[in-house]
Amino acid sequence: MTKNYFMQLADYNTWANDIVHSWFDQLTDEQWQQAIVSSFPSLSATALHTAGAETVWLDRLNKMAEPRWLVKTLNGEKKGVQDAWKASSTGLKTFIANFDETQLAETVSFKRPDGNTYQLKFHEIFSHVFNHSTYHRGQIVTMLRQVGFTNVHSIDMSTYFWKPPKSPKGGT
């Protein structure tokens, strides 16, 4: 794995997230909060979890003493969640762009909410963060359909590679 590989993942992550945000912009507040049976009980909760995960990992990578736990500070309001998610995605992309590739196998120590200290290598964190976001974007597509929003299309990585990224308003 190389820095270039992770830059591609960061670019893809931002591209796919931008499309998801364009879909969220079309939702009513009722659809955003509607109860759904899934890993999280609503689109709002799923988006907050995903934004929160990207944010806490970015904070850990930046060695912040107290990483931000968005689930404790945001109430699920659409604009706030989207703004936080956009900022974390951009921050991850910037972090990797400025990252010294020779450190990919170095270990990062961090605390989880249970108070225990864990360790992962940089490349493991990068892989996890982007895989995690992809997993939840897949759930979001299904959840969007459940709330009656069907104007979705592929945000698979292959779609990203097939066509040059365009603005999220125009799709791919």
ROSE-4610 file (N, C-alpha, C; in Angstrom, 1 decimal, always signed):
// ROSE-4610
residu = [M/M/M/T/T/T/K/K/K/N/N/N/Y/Y/Y/F/F/F/M/M/M/Q/Q/Q/L/L/L/A/A/A/D/D/D/Y/Y/Y/N/N/N/T/T/T/W/W/W/A/A/A/N/N/N/D/D/D/I/I/I/V/V/V/H/H/H/S/S/S/W/W/W/F/F/F/D/D/D/Q/Q/Q/L/L/L/T/T/T/D/D/D/E/E/E/Q/Q/Q/W/W/W/Q/Q/Q/Q/Q/Q/A/A/A/I/I/I/V/V/V/S/S/S/S/S/S/F/F/F/P/P/P/S/S/S/L/L/L/S/S/S/A/A/A/T/T/T/A/A/A/L/L/L/H/H/H/T/T/T/A/A/A/G/G/G/A/A/A/E/E/E/T/T/T/V/V/V/W/W/W/L/L/L/D/D/D/R/R/R/L/L/L/N/N/N/K/K/K/M/M/M/A/A/A/E/E/E/P/P/P/R/R/R/W/W/W/L/L/L/V/V/V/K/K/K/T/T/T/L/L/L/N/N/N/G/G/G/E/E/E/K/K/K/K/K/K/G/G/G/V/V/V/Q/Q/Q/D/D/D/A/A/A/W/W/W/K/K/K/A/A/A/S/S/S/S/S/S/T/T/T/G/G/G/L/L/L/K/K/K/T/T/T/F/F/F/I/I/I/A/A/A/N/N/N/F/F/F/D/D/D/E/E/E/T/T/T/Q/Q/Q/L/L/L/A/A/A/E/E/E/T/T/T/V/V/V/S/S/S/F/F/F/K/K/K/R/R/R/P/P/P/D/D/D/G/G/G/N/N/N/T/T/T/Y/Y/Y/Q/Q/Q/L/L/L/K/K/K/F/F/F/H/H/H/E/E/E/I/I/I/F/F/F/S/S/S/H/H/H/V/V/V/F/F/F/N/N/N/H/H/H/S/S/S/T/T/T/Y/Y/Y/H/H/H/R/R/R/G/G/G/Q/Q/Q/I/I/I/V/V/V/T/T/T/M/M/M/L/L/L/R/R/R/Q/Q/Q/V/V/V/G/G/G/F/F/F/T/T/T/N/N/N/V/V/V/H/H/H/S/S/S/I/I/I/D/D/D/M/M/M/S/S/S/T/T/T/Y/Y/Y/F/F/F/W/W/W/K/K/K/P/P/P/P/P/P/K/K/K/S/S/S/P/P/P/K/K/K/G/G/G/G/G/G/T/T/T]
num = [1/1/1/2/2/2/3/3/3/4/4/4/5/5/5/6/6/6/7/7/7/8/8/8/9/9/9/10/10/10/11/11/11/12/12/12/13/13/13/14/14/14/15/15/15/16/16/16/17/17/17/18/18/18/19/19/19/20/20/20/21/21/21/22/22/22/23/23/23/24/24/24/25/25/25/26/26/26/27/27/27/28/28/28/29/29/29/30/30/30/31/31/31/32/32/32/33/33/33/34/34/34/35/35/35/36/36/36/37/37/37/38/38/38/39/39/39/40/40/40/41/41/41/42/42/42/43/43/43/44/44/44/45/45/45/46/46/46/47/47/47/48/48/48/49/49/49/50/50/50/51/51/51/52/52/52/53/53/53/54/54/54/55/55/55/56/56/56/57/57/57/58/58/58/59/59/59/60/60/60/61/61/61/62/62/62/63/63/63/64/64/64/65/65/65/66/66/66/67/67/67/68/68/68/69/69/69/70/70/70/71/71/71/72/72/72/73/73/73/74/74/74/75/75/75/76/76/76/77/77/77/78/78/78/79/79/79/80/80/80/81/81/81/82/82/82/83/83/83/84/84/84/85/85/85/86/86/86/87/87/87/88/88/88/89/89/89/90/90/90/91/91/91/92/92/92/93/93/93/94/94/94/95/95/95/96/96/96/97/97/97/98/98/98/99/99/99/100/100/100/101/101/101/102/102/102/103/103/103/104/104/104/105/105/105/106/106/106/107/107/107/108/108/108/109/109/109/110/110/110/111/111/111/112/112/112/113/113/113/114/114/114/115/115/115/116/116/116/117/117/117/118/118/118/119/119/119/120/120/120/121/121/121/122/122/122/123/123/123/124/124/124/125/125/125/126/126/126/127/127/127/128/128/128/129/129/129/130/130/130/131/131/131/132/132/132/133/133/133/134/134/134/135/135/135/136/136/136/137/137/137/138/138/138/139/139/139/140/140/140/141/141/141/142/142/142/143/143/143/144/144/144/145/145/145/146/146/146/147/147/147/148/148/148/149/149/149/150/150/150/151/151/151/152/152/152/153/153/153/154/154/154/155/155/155/156/156/156/157/157/157/158/158/158/159/159/159/160/160/160/161/161/161/162/162/162/163/163/163/164/164/164/165/165/165/166/166/166/167/167/167/168/168/168/169/169/169/170/170/170/171/171/171/172/172/172]
x = [+0.8/+0.0/+0.9/+0.4/+1.2/+0.4/+1.0/+0.3/-0.6/-0.2/-1.0/-2.3/-2.2/-3.4/-4.4/-3.8/-4.7/-5.3/-4.5/-5.0/-6.2/-6.1/-7.3/-8.5/-8.3/-9.4/-10.0/-9.1/-9.6/-10.4/-9.9/-10.6/-12.0/-12.0/-13.2/-14.2/-13.7/-14.5/-15.2/-14.4/-15.0/-16.0/-15.7/-16.6/-17.9/-17.8/-19.1/-19.8/-19.1/-19.8/-20.5/-19.9/-20.5/-21.8/-21.9/-23.1/-24.2/-23.8/-24.7/-25.3/-24.4/-24.9/-25.9/-25.6/-26.6/-28.0/-27.9/-29.2/-29.9/-29.1/-29.6/-30.2/-29.6/-30.2/-31.6/-32.0/-33.3/-34.4/-33.9/-34.8/-35.6/-36.8/-37.5/-37.0/-37.3/-36.9/-37.5/-38.7/-39.4/-38.6/-38.2/-37.4/-36.1/-35.4/-34.1/-34.2/-35.3/-35.5/-36.3/-36.9/-37.9/-37.2/-38.0/-37.5/-37.3/-36.2/-35.9/-35.2/-35.5/-34.8/-33.5/-32.4/-31.0/-30.0/-28.8/-27.8/-28.0/-28.5/-28.9/-30.3/-31.1/-32.5/-33.0/-32.1/-32.6/-31.4/-31.7/-30.7/-29.8/-30.5/-29.8/-28.8/-29.2/-28.3/-27.2/-27.4/-26.4/-25.4/-25.9/-25.0/-24.1/-24.8/-24.0/-22.9/-23.3/-22.3/-21.1/-21.4/-20.3/-19.5/-20.1/-19.4/-18.6/-19.1/-18.5/-17.2/-17.4/-16.2/-15.1/-15.4/-14.4/-13.7/-14.5/-14.0/-13.1/-13.5/-12.7/-11.4/-11.4/-10.2/-9.3/-9.8/-9.0/-8.3/-9.1/-8.5/-7.4/-7.6/-6.6/-5.3/-5.5/-4.4/-3.6/-4.4/-3.7/-3.3/-3.3/-2.9/-3.5/-4.8/-5.5/-5.7/-5.5/-5.6/-7.0/-8.0/-9.4/-10.1/-10.2/-10.9/-12.3/-12.9/-14.3/-15.2/-16.2/-17.2/-18.5/-18.7/-19.9/-21.2/-21.4/-22.6/-23.0/-22.0/-22.2/-22.4/-22.1/-22.1/-23.1/-23.5/-24.5/-25.8/-26.9/-28.2/-28.8/-28.1/-28.6/-29.3/-29.2/-29.7/-28.9/-29.6/-29.0/-27.8/-27.9/-26.8/-25.6/-25.8/-24.6/-23.9/-24.7/-24.1/-23.3/-24.0/-23.3/-22.1/-22.1/-21.0/-19.8/-20.1/-19.1/-18.5/-19.4/-18.9/-18.1/-18.5/-17.7/-16.3/-16.3/-15.0/-14.1/-14.7/-13.8/-13.3/-14.1/-13.7/-12.5/-12.7/-11.7/-10.4/-10.6/-9.5/-8.7/-9.4/-8.7/-7.9/-8.5/-7.8/-6.5/-6.7/-5.5/-4.5/-4.9/-3.9/-3.1/-3.7/-3.0/-2.1/-2.6/-1.8/-0.5/-0.5/+0.6/+1.4/+0.9/+1.5/+2.8/+3.8/+5.0/+4.8/+4.9/+4.6/+5.5/+6.7/+7.6/+7.0/+6.0/+5.4/+4.2/+3.8/+2.6/+2.5/+3.7/+3.7/+3.9/+4.0/+4.2/+2.9/+3.0/+1.8/+1.3/+0.0/-0.7/-1.4/-1.2/-1.9/-3.1/-4.2/-5.4/-6.3/-7.1/-8.1/-9.5/-10.2/-11.5/-12.4/-13.7/-14.6/-14.6/-14.2/-14.1/-12.9/-12.1/-10.9/-9.6/-9.8/-8.6/-7.8/-6.5/-5.6/-5.4/-5.5/-5.4/-4.3/-3.9/-2.9/-3.2/-3.0/-3.1/-2.1/-1.7/-0.7/-1.5/-0.8/-1.4/-2.1/-1.5/-2.2/-3.4/-3.5/-4.6/-5.8/-5.4/-6.4/-7.0/-6.1/-6.6/-7.6/-7.2/-8.0/-9.3/-9.3/-10.5/-11.5/-10.9/-11.8/-12.6/-11.9/-12.5/-13.5/-13.1/-14.0/-15.2/-15.1/-16.2/-17.2/-16.7/-17.6/-18.3/-17.6/-18.3/-19.4/-19.1/-20.1/-21.4/-21.2/-22.4/-23.1/-22.3/-23.0/-23.9/-23.4/-24.3/-25.6/-25.5/-26.7/-27.6/-27.0/-27.7/-28.5/-27.9/-28.7/-30.0/-29.8/-31.0/-32.0/-31.5/-32.4/-33.1/-32.4/-33.0/-34.2/-34.1/-35.2/-36.3/-36.0/-37.1/-37.9/-37.3/-38.0/-38.7/-38.6/-39.3/-38.4/-37.1/-36.2/-35.5/-35.9/-35.4/-34.4/-34.1/-33.2/-31.8/-31.4/-30.1/-29.4/-28.1/-27.4/-26.1/-25.4/-24.2/-23.2/-22.7/-21.5/-20.4/-20.4/-19.4/-18.1/-17.0/-15.7/-15.4/-16.0/-15.8/-16.5/-17.6/-18.2/-17.3/-16.7/-15.8/-14.6/-14.1/-13.0/-13.4/-14.6/-15.1/-15.2/-15.7/-16.0/-15.3/-14.8/-14.2/-15.3/-14.9/-15.9/-16.4/-17.7/-18.4/-19.0/-19.6/-20.3/-21.4/-21.6/-22.6/-24.0/-24.2/-25.6/-25.9/-24.8/-25.0/-24.8/-24.4/-24.1/-22.8/-22.7/-21.6/-21.9]
y = [-1.2/+0.0/+1.2/+2.2/+3.4/+4.6/+5.7/+7.0/+7.3/+7.0/+7.3/+6.5/+5.2/+4.4/+5.0/+5.5/+6.1/+7.4/+8.2/+9.4/+9.1/+8.0/+7.6/+7.3/+6.6/+6.3/+7.5/+8.5/+9.7/+10.5/+10.5/+11.2/+10.6/+9.2/+8.5/+8.8/+8.7/+9.0/+10.3/+11.4/+12.7/+12.8/+12.2/+12.2/+11.5/+10.3/+9.6/+10.3/+10.8/+11.6/+12.8/+13.5/+14.7/+14.3/+13.2/+12.7/+12.4/+11.7/+11.4/+12.8/+13.7/+15.0/+15.7/+15.5/+16.1/+15.4/+14.1/+13.4/+13.9/+14.0/+14.5/+15.9/+16.7/+18.1/+18.1/+17.0/+16.8/+16.2/+15.8/+15.2/+16.2/+15.8/+16.6/+16.2/+17.1/+16.8/+15.5/+15.2/+14.0/+12.8/+12.8/+11.7/+11.5/+12.6/+12.6/+11.9/+12.1/+11.6/+10.3/+9.9/+8.8/+7.5/+6.8/+5.6/+4.5/+3.8/+2.8/+1.6/+0.4/-0.7/-0.9/-0.6/-0.8/-0.8/-0.6/-0.5/+0.6/+1.7/+2.9/+3.2/+3.9/+4.0/+5.0/+5.8/+6.8/+7.2/+7.9/+8.4/+9.4/+10.2/+11.2/+10.5/+9.4/+8.7/+8.0/+7.5/+6.8/+7.9/+9.0/+10.0/+10.6/+10.8/+11.3/+10.3/+9.0/+8.0/+8.0/+8.1/+8.1/+9.3/+10.5/+11.7/+11.7/+11.2/+11.1/+10.2/+9.1/+8.2/+8.8/+9.4/+10.1/+11.2/+11.9/+13.0/+12.5/+11.4/+10.9/+10.3/+9.7/+9.1/+10.2/+11.2/+12.4/+13.0/+13.2/+13.8/+12.9/+11.6/+10.6/+10.7/+10.8/+10.9/+12.2/+13.3/+14.6/+14.6/+13.5/+13.4/+14.4/+14.6/+15.5/+14.8/+15.4/+14.8/+14.4/+15.1/+14.8/+14.8/+13.7/+13.6/+14.0/+14.6/+15.0/+13.9/+13.7/+12.7/+13.4/+13.4/+14.2/+13.8/+12.5/+12.0/+12.7/+13.2/+13.9/+15.4/+15.9/+17.4/+17.8/+16.9/+17.3/+16.6/+17.2/+16.7/+16.0/+15.8/+15.1/+16.1/+17.4/+18.4/+18.2/+18.2/+17.8/+18.7/+20.0/+20.9/+20.7/+20.6/+20.4/+19.1/+18.0/+16.7/+16.8/+17.3/+17.4/+18.3/+19.4/+20.3/+19.5/+18.8/+18.1/+16.9/+16.3/+15.2/+15.7/+16.8/+17.4/+17.8/+18.4/+18.8/+17.6/+16.6/+15.4/+14.7/+14.6/+14.0/+14.8/+16.2/+17.0/+17.0/+16.9/+16.8/+15.5/+14.4/+13.2/+13.2/+13.8/+13.9/+14.8/+15.9/+16.8/+16.1/+15.3/+14.6/+13.7/+12.9/+11.9/+12.6/+13.7/+14.5/+15.0/+15.3/+15.8/+14.7/+13.5/+12.4/+11.9/+11.6/+11.0/+9.5/+9.1/+7.7/+6.7/+7.1/+6.2/+5.8/+6.5/+6.2/+5.3/+4.8/+4.0/+2.8/+2.2/+1.0/+1.4/+2.7/+3.1/+3.0/+2.8/+2.6/+3.9/+3.9/+5.0/+4.4/+5.0/+4.6/+5.6/+5.0/+5.9/+5.2/+6.0/+5.5/+5.4/+4.4/+4.2/+4.7/+4.8/+5.3/+4.4/+3.2/+2.3/+2.6/+3.6/+4.0/+3.2/+2.1/+1.3/+1.9/+1.6/+2.1/+1.0/+1.4/+0.4/+1.0/+0.1/+0.5/+0.0/+0.8/+0.4/+1.1/+0.5/+1.2/+2.2/+3.2/+4.3/+3.6/+2.7/+2.1/+1.4/+0.8/+0.1/+1.1/+2.2/+3.2/+3.8/+4.1/+4.7/+3.7/+2.4/+1.4/+1.3/+1.2/+1.1/+2.3/+3.5/+4.7/+4.7/+4.5/+4.5/+3.4/+2.2/+1.0/+1.2/+1.8/+2.1/+3.0/+4.1/+5.1/+4.4/+3.6/+2.9/+2.0/+1.3/+0.4/+1.2/+2.3/+3.0/+3.8/+4.2/+4.8/+3.8/+2.5/+1.4/+1.3/+1.4/+1.4/+2.6/+3.7/+5.0/+4.9/+4.3/+4.1/+3.3/+2.2/+1.4/+2.2/+2.9/+3.7/+4.8/+5.4/+6.5/+5.9/+4.7/+4.1/+3.8/+3.4/+3.1/+4.3/+5.5/+6.7/+7.4/+6.6/+7.1/+7.9/+8.0/+8.8/+7.7/+7.8/+6.8/+7.4/+8.6/+9.3/+9.0/+7.7/+7.3/+6.6/+6.6/+5.9/+5.3/+4.6/+4.0/+5.0/+4.7/+5.4/+4.4/+3.3/+2.3/+2.9/+2.4/+2.9/+2.7/+1.6/+1.4/+2.5/+3.0/+4.2/+5.4/+5.6/+6.7/+6.6/+5.4/+5.2/+5.2/+4.8/+4.8/+6.2/+7.1/+8.4/+9.5/+10.5/+11.6/+12.2/+12.4/+12.9/+14.3/+14.4/+15.7/+16.2/+17.3/+17.9/+17.0/+16.9/+16.0/+16.3/+17.5/+17.9/+17.2/+17.0/+16.4/+14.9/+14.3/+12.9/+12.5/+11.3/+10.8/+10.3]
z = [+0.0/+0.0/+0.0/-0.7/-0.9/-0.5/-0.4/-0.1/-1.3/-2.5/-3.7/-3.6/-3.1/-3.0/-2.0/-0.9/+0.1/-0.3/-1.1/-1.7/-2.6/-3.4/-4.2/-3.4/-2.3/-1.4/-0.8/-0.4/+0.2/-0.9/-2.1/-3.2/-3.4/-3.5/-3.6/-2.5/-1.3/-0.1/-0.2/-0.5/-0.6/-1.7/-2.9/-4.0/-3.6/-3.1/-2.7/-1.6/-0.6/+0.4/-0.1/-1.1/-1.7/-2.4/-3.0/-3.7/-2.6/-1.5/-0.5/+0.1/+0.3/+0.8/-0.1/-1.4/-2.4/-2.3/-2.0/-1.7/-0.4/+0.6/+1.9/+1.7/+0.9/+0.7/+0.1/-0.5/-1.1/-0.2/+1.0/+2.0/+2.8/+3.2/+4.2/+5.6/+6.5/+7.9/+8.4/+7.9/+8.3/+7.8/+6.5/+6.0/+6.7/+7.0/+7.7/+9.0/+9.7/+11.1/+11.2/+10.0/+10.0/+10.6/+11.5/+12.1/+11.0/+11.0/+10.0/+10.8/+10.4/+11.0/+10.2/+10.9/+10.4/+11.5/+11.2/+12.3/+13.2/+12.6/+13.4/+13.0/+13.9/+13.7/+12.7/+12.0/+11.1/+10.2/+9.1/+8.3/+9.1/+9.9/+10.8/+11.7/+12.3/+13.2/+12.5/+11.3/+10.5/+10.0/+9.5/+9.0/+10.2/+11.3/+12.5/+12.9/+12.9/+13.3/+12.3/+11.0/+10.0/+10.1/+10.2/+10.4/+11.7/+12.7/+14.0/+13.9/+13.2/+13.1/+12.3/+11.2/+10.5/+11.3/+12.1/+12.9/+14.0/+14.7/+15.8/+15.3/+14.1/+13.6/+13.1/+12.5/+12.1/+13.3/+14.4/+15.6/+16.2/+16.2/+16.6/+15.8/+14.5/+13.6/+13.8/+14.2/+14.5/+15.9/+16.6/+18.0/+19.0/+18.8/+19.7/+21.0/+22.1/+23.4/+23.7/+23.3/+23.5/+22.2/+21.5/+20.2/+20.4/+19.4/+19.4/+19.1/+20.0/+19.8/+19.4/+18.1/+17.6/+18.2/+18.5/+19.0/+20.4/+21.0/+22.3/+22.1/+20.9/+20.7/+19.7/+18.7/+17.7/+18.0/+17.6/+17.9/+16.7/+15.6/+14.5/+13.5/+13.7/+12.8/+11.5/+10.3/+9.1/+8.7/+8.7/+8.3/+9.2/+10.5/+11.4/+11.1/+10.9/+10.6/+9.3/+8.3/+7.0/+7.0/+7.7/+7.8/+8.4/+9.5/+10.2/+9.4/+8.6/+7.8/+6.6/+6.0/+4.9/+5.5/+6.6/+7.2/+7.5/+8.0/+8.4/+7.1/+6.1/+4.8/+4.2/+4.2/+3.6/+4.5/+5.8/+6.7/+6.5/+6.3/+6.1/+4.8/+3.8/+2.5/+2.6/+3.4/+3.6/+4.4/+5.4/+6.3/+5.4/+4.6/+3.8/+2.7/+2.2/+1.2/+1.8/+3.1/+3.8/+4.6/+4.5/+5.2/+4.6/+5.4/+5.0/+4.8/+3.6/+3.2/+4.0/+4.4/+5.1/+6.5/+6.9/+8.2/+8.2/+7.0/+6.9/+7.9/+8.1/+9.0/+10.5/+10.8/+12.2/+12.9/+14.2/+15.1/+15.7/+15.8/+16.5/+17.7/+18.9/+20.1/+20.3/+20.7/+20.9/+22.0/+22.6/+23.6/+22.9/+23.3/+22.8/+24.0/+23.8/+24.8/+26.1/+26.0/+27.1/+28.0/+27.6/+28.4/+28.1/+27.4/+27.1/+25.9/+26.0/+24.9/+23.9/+22.6/+21.5/+20.6/+19.6/+18.7/+17.3/+16.3/+14.9/+14.1/+13.0/+12.1/+11.3/+10.8/+10.0/+8.8/+8.1/+7.0/+7.4/+8.6/+9.0/+9.3/+9.9/+10.2/+8.9/+8.0/+6.7/+6.1/+6.0/+5.4/+6.1/+7.4/+8.2/+8.0/+8.1/+8.0/+6.7/+5.6/+4.3/+4.1/+4.5/+4.5/+5.3/+6.5/+7.4/+6.8/+6.2/+5.5/+4.3/+3.6/+2.4/+2.9/+4.0/+4.6/+4.9/+5.6/+6.0/+4.8/+3.8/+2.7/+2.0/+2.0/+1.4/+2.2/+3.5/+4.3/+4.0/+3.8/+3.6/+2.3/+1.3/+0.0/+0.3/+1.0/+1.3/+2.2/+3.1/+4.0/+3.2/+2.3/+1.5/+0.8/+0.2/-0.5/+0.4/+1.7/+2.6/+3.0/+2.9/+3.3/+2.0/+0.9/-0.3/-1.2/-1.0/-1.9/-2.8/-4.1/-5.0/-6.0/-6.0/-7.0/-6.6/-6.4/-6.1/-7.3/-7.3/-8.4/-7.7/-8.5/-8.0/-7.5/-6.3/-5.8/-5.5/-6.2/-6.1/-6.5/-6.0/-6.4/-7.9/-8.5/-9.9/-10.7/-10.2/-10.9/-10.8/-9.6/-9.5/-10.5/-10.7/-11.6/-13.1/-13.4/-14.8/-15.4/-14.6/-15.1/-14.2/-14.9/-14.0/-13.1/-11.8/-10.9/-11.4/-11.2/-11.5/-10.2/-10.3/-9.2/-8.7/-7.4/-6.8/-7.3/-7.7/-8.2/-9.5/-10.3/-11.6/-11.6/-10.5/-10.4/-11.2/-11.6/-12.3/-13.7]
